[in-house]
Amino acid sequence: MRDYKNKNIFGCTGYTLLEILIVLTLLAGVSFFLILKIPSDIQEKNIEISATKLLEDLRETQQAAIAASSWYTIKFYPSTGEYKIFKEAEHIRTVKLHQGVYFGNRPSEITILPSGVPNLGFTVILKYGKYERHIVMAPVMGRIRMEIVR
């Protein structure tokens, strides 16, 4: 009796040309989808990371101003894509935005008073490709939030 387990419909062992073409077509389709999707995901992740970092730094600075009972200043430098945090006149740290992320709109500087509120309300806009994030701080209560713009 013959063993047909390892033979295809033509009586040969191995894969047929049709099976190989189907697998290659599926692999090409998946590769094409990933090539189109990955750059978009990278842009979205980079702006999300930069916006979240700015939001965290603003909240941390606000809490530090309240705890130390002194004013803090955040200065924005769009040409270098960074912002610097100062306690009164002392430089605390510099934070650089992720590559490709830039300031769409921002005040030149923000001063957070010892009460935790800013000297004025503001919106900092971060952009990367088609993605945009707004970091907003309310002038009265000092509430800081991020808005995702679609």
Beta strands, then each sheet from edge to edge (+ up, - down):
strand 1: 72-77
strand 2: 82-87
strand 3: 90-96
strand 4: 102-105
strand 5: 109-112
strand 6: 122-128
strand 7: 131-137
strand 8: 144-149
sheet 1: 3+ 2- 1+ 5-
sheet 2: 4+ 6- 7+ 8-
end
